[in-house]
Amino acid sequence: MSWDLLVVAMPAEFATMDDIPPDFPGMPLGPAAAVLQQLRARFDDRIGFSDPAWGHLVGAGWGIELNIGHKDPIDSIMLHVRGGGDGLIAAIVSIADAVGGRALDFSEGVFLTGEPGETNSWQAFQDYRAQVLSGSAAVGGDGERREDDDDADRPQ
């Protein structure tokens, strides 16, 4: 289970997903070699690319998988965030900044800026994660939360 964000090249005038016009043409982050180099330069030995399509960044109590894919040029990077702790939001914003992009939080529909207090969806994810780990949230075999707790324990 992870908190997923998408790093895309997007003008600063768009603060939310709703601000993006349906006909807005996508913009690439850049050539694959340049994007990987920008990430390596930003994070030195903290980021690994044993497979250029998947990067791994580790911090104190958290980890981020970077799903880069095989396309060239790279049009987006999916971030799969696990764990928690200090510096996580700053790391996400720094990943986006390193490649000239912005991190879109799907759960809130907003682009992260790194401003203080901008952790509502991260906190909601952590709360949900704690419920799942403690067994108090009803979760189906697909990992999705079930609204009807009575049916959640029934085999699918």
CORTASUL-V954160 format. One line per field, one symbol per residue. phi: phi as a letter, one per 40 degrees, with the letter a starting at -180 (. if undefined). psi: psi as a letter, one per 20 degrees, with the letter a starting at -180 (. if undefined). burial: I if it has 9 or more other ideal C-beta (glycine too) atoms within 8 Angstrom, else O. A space follows every 50 residues. Layout:
phi=???
psi=???
burial=???
This chain:
phi=.acbbbcbcadccccbcccccdccccbccicdccccccccccbfccbbbc bdcbbbbbbcgaabcbccgbcacccabcbbbbgahcgcccccccdccdbg bbcccccbgbccbgcdgcbdccccccccdcccccgcbcbcccgccbccdc ccccdc
psi=prppqppqopqiiohrhhioqhjppqpqhrqggggggggghgjciipqmh oiiorpppanjrqpponhajqorpirpppopqbraqigghgghhgghhjk aqopohhikqpqijqqjljghghgggggghgghijiqoprhjiqpphnhh ihipq.
burial=OOIIIIIIIIOOOIOOOOOOOOOOOOOOIIOIOOIIOIIIOIIOOOIOIO OOOIIIIOIOOIIIIIIIOOOOIIIIIIIIIIOOIOIIIOIIIIIIIIIO IIIIIIOOIIIIOOOOOIOOIIOIIIOIIOIIOOOOIIIIOOOOOIOOOO OIOOOO
